[in-house]
Amino acid sequence: MEDVDPKKLVRALVVVSTRLTRAFRRLIGNESELVTLRALAVVEQYQPVRVGHFAQGYLSSQPAATKLLARLEDEGLVVRETSPTDRRASQFSLTDLGRVRLAKYRTIMTEQMVPYFEGLSAEDRLRVHRALGLVGEYLHNEHPVDRDEGVDNEAFGTPGDDGVPVLPGTITDELTDGEAASTTDTTDNGKGKQERR
């Protein structure tokens, strides 16, 4: 049975994800909207999310995360609530408007990308689907964001209707305001995991 070097797989995944991110960047166009899209995806993935955990998931400093969440709150895209386990801490969740905004951009991305995958054979689509499921499962199990008391662990990546984990932040991991890890950071520890800051 043939095999592929894991390092080769990781390098290919980094290259493909970078190209995919650039394609989405061209589709959305507005840099501020790209930042908003990625931030909303991170909130959705971990909600209700505290600022520190958002910063880890977004790969930013805590002050930058605080500022970004405040902007999203001002725009009515997220809502701030007091943590039920720590009255001194705040946690954030998407509002209906935030969910609509996120869904809008995902629809744009999907509609633009579907023709490429329609051109694949049924067998190739199944292979891609299986590969995405394996990568999604790995990211779900090995994600660098801490899980502590008071945080709903079910929020750390849940399966979609088809059983493939939904990873809302993944496709836009480079769409930040300059604080994202570089593609080098994603492989520096030899395990394909992003480094924490």
C-alpha positions as CSV (number, residue, x, y, z in Angstrom):
1,M,0.0,0.0,0.0
2,E,1.4,3.4,-1.0
3,D,2.0,6.0,1.7
4,V,2.7,9.8,1.8
5,D,5.1,11.5,4.1
6,P,3.1,13.4,6.7
7,K,5.3,16.5,6.3
8,K,4.4,16.5,2.6
9,L,0.7,16.4,3.5
10,V,1.0,19.3,5.9
11,R,2.9,21.4,3.4
12,A,0.3,20.7,0.8
13,L,-2.5,21.6,3.2
14,V,-0.8,24.9,4.2
15,V,-0.4,25.8,0.5
16,V,-4.0,24.9,-0.4
17,S,-5.5,26.7,2.6
18,T,-3.4,29.8,1.8
19,R,-4.6,29.8,-1.8
20,L,-8.2,29.2,-0.7
21,T,-7.9,32.1,1.8
22,R,-6.6,34.4,-1.0
23,A,-9.6,33.4,-3.2
24,F,-12.0,34.3,-0.4
25,R,-10.1,37.5,0.2
26,R,-10.7,38.4,-3.5
27,L,-14.4,37.5,-3.2
28,I,-15.1,39.6,-0.1
29,G,-12.7,42.4,-1.1
30,N,-13.2,44.7,1.9
31,E,-10.4,44.1,4.5
32,S,-12.6,45.3,7.4
33,E,-15.3,42.8,6.4
34,L,-12.7,40.0,6.3
35,V,-11.7,40.8,9.9
36,T,-15.4,40.8,10.9
37,L,-16.1,37.5,9.1
38,R,-13.2,35.7,10.8
39,A,-14.0,37.2,14.2
40,L,-17.7,36.2,14.0
41,A,-16.6,32.7,13.0
42,V,-14.4,32.4,16.0
43,V,-17.2,33.6,18.3
44,E,-19.6,31.1,16.7
45,Q,-17.1,28.3,17.3
46,Y,-16.6,28.9,21.0
47,Q,-19.7,30.8,22.1
48,P,-20.3,31.8,24.8
49,V,-16.6,32.8,24.6
50,R,-14.5,34.9,27.1
51,V,-12.1,37.5,25.7
52,G,-9.0,35.3,26.6
53,H,-10.3,32.3,24.7
54,F,-11.4,34.4,21.8
55,A,-7.9,35.8,21.6
56,Q,-6.4,32.3,21.5
57,G,-8.9,31.2,18.8
58,Y,-8.4,34.4,16.8
59,L,-4.6,34.3,17.3
60,S,-4.4,37.8,18.6
61,S,-3.3,39.6,21.8
62,Q,-5.9,40.0,24.5
63,P,-6.0,43.9,24.1
64,A,-6.6,43.5,20.4
65,A,-9.3,40.9,21.0
66,T,-11.0,43.2,23.5
67,K,-11.0,46.1,21.0
68,L,-12.4,43.9,18.2
69,L,-15.2,42.4,20.4
70,A,-16.2,45.9,21.5
71,R,-16.5,46.9,17.8
72,L,-18.6,43.9,17.0
73,E,-20.8,44.6,20.0
74,D,-21.2,48.3,18.9
75,E,-22.3,47.0,15.5
76,G,-24.8,44.7,17.1
77,L,-23.1,41.5,15.8
78,V,-22.3,40.1,19.2
79,V,-23.8,40.4,22.7
80,R,-21.9,40.7,25.9
81,E,-23.1,38.8,29.0
82,T,-21.7,38.3,32.5
83,S,-20.2,34.8,32.9
84,P,-22.4,32.6,35.2
85,T,-19.2,31.1,36.7
86,D,-17.2,34.3,37.3
87,R,-19.2,37.6,37.8
88,R,-16.0,39.6,37.0
89,A,-15.7,38.1,33.5
90,S,-17.7,38.8,30.3
91,Q,-18.5,36.3,27.6
92,F,-19.7,36.9,24.0
93,S,-22.2,35.2,21.7
94,L,-23.5,36.0,18.2
95,T,-26.7,38.0,17.9
96,D,-29.2,37.2,15.2
97,L,-27.6,40.0,13.1
98,G,-24.2,38.4,13.6
99,R,-25.5,35.0,12.4
100,V,-27.1,36.6,9.4
101,R,-23.9,38.4,8.4
102,L,-21.8,35.2,8.8
103,A,-24.3,33.2,6.8
104,K,-24.3,35.8,4.0
105,Y,-20.6,35.6,3.5
106,R,-20.5,31.8,3.7
107,T,-23.2,31.7,1.0
108,I,-21.1,33.9,-1.2
109,M,-18.1,31.7,-0.7
110,T,-20.0,28.5,-1.3
111,E,-21.7,29.7,-4.5
112,Q,-18.3,30.8,-5.9
113,M,-16.6,27.5,-5.0
114,V,-19.3,25.0,-5.9
115,P,-18.5,24.9,-9.7
116,Y,-15.0,23.7,-9.0
117,F,-16.2,20.8,-7.0
118,E,-19.1,20.0,-9.4
119,G,-16.3,19.3,-12.0
120,L,-14.9,16.5,-9.9
121,S,-16.0,12.9,-10.2
122,A,-18.3,11.5,-7.5
123,E,-15.3,9.3,-6.4
124,D,-13.0,12.4,-6.1
125,R,-15.7,14.3,-4.2
126,L,-15.9,11.5,-1.7
127,R,-12.1,11.5,-1.3
128,V,-12.1,15.2,-0.6
129,H,-15.0,14.9,1.8
130,R,-13.2,12.1,3.7
131,A,-10.0,14.1,3.8
132,L,-11.8,17.2,5.2
133,G,-13.4,15.0,7.8
134,L,-10.0,13.7,9.0
135,V,-8.5,17.1,9.1
136,G,-11.6,18.5,10.9
137,E,-11.5,15.7,13.5
138,Y,-7.8,16.4,14.1
139,L,-8.4,20.1,14.6
140,H,-11.4,19.4,16.8
141,N,-9.3,17.1,19.1
142,E,-6.1,19.1,19.1
143,H,-7.3,22.7,19.0
144,P,-5.0,25.0,21.1
145,V,-7.7,26.9,22.9
146,D,-8.0,25.9,26.5
147,R,-11.0,24.3,27.9
148,D,-11.7,25.2,31.5
149,E,-14.5,25.2,34.0
150,G,-17.4,27.4,32.9
151,V,-16.8,26.8,29.2
152,D,-19.1,24.5,27.3
153,N,-16.8,21.9,25.8
154,E,-19.4,21.1,23.2
155,A,-18.7,24.5,21.7
156,F,-15.2,23.4,20.7
157,G,-16.2,22.1,17.3
158,T,-19.4,20.1,16.8
159,P,-20.3,17.8,13.9
160,G,-22.4,19.1,11.1
161,D,-25.5,17.4,9.7
162,D,-23.3,15.1,7.6
163,G,-21.0,14.1,10.5
164,V,-18.1,16.3,9.4
165,P,-17.0,18.7,12.1
166,V,-18.0,22.3,11.4
167,L,-14.9,24.5,11.7
168,P,-16.1,28.0,11.0
169,G,-12.8,29.7,11.5
170,T,-10.7,27.5,9.4
171,I,-11.2,28.9,5.9
172,T,-10.4,32.4,7.0
173,D,-7.5,31.8,9.4
174,E,-5.3,34.4,7.6
175,L,-8.0,37.0,7.4
176,T,-6.9,39.1,10.4
177,D,-5.8,42.6,11.2
178,G,-2.1,41.7,11.1
179,E,-2.0,39.5,14.2
180,A,-2.5,36.0,12.7
181,A,0.2,33.4,12.8
182,S,2.1,33.1,9.6
183,T,2.0,29.9,7.6
184,T,5.4,29.0,9.1
185,D,3.8,29.1,12.6
186,T,1.4,26.4,11.6
187,T,4.1,23.8,11.2
188,D,6.9,24.9,13.6
189,N,6.2,22.4,16.3
190,G,6.3,19.5,13.8
191,K,2.7,18.4,14.6
192,G,0.8,20.7,12.2
193,K,-0.7,22.7,15.1
194,Q,-0.7,26.4,15.3
195,E,1.5,27.9,17.9
196,R,0.0,29.8,20.8
197,R,0.9,33.4,21.5
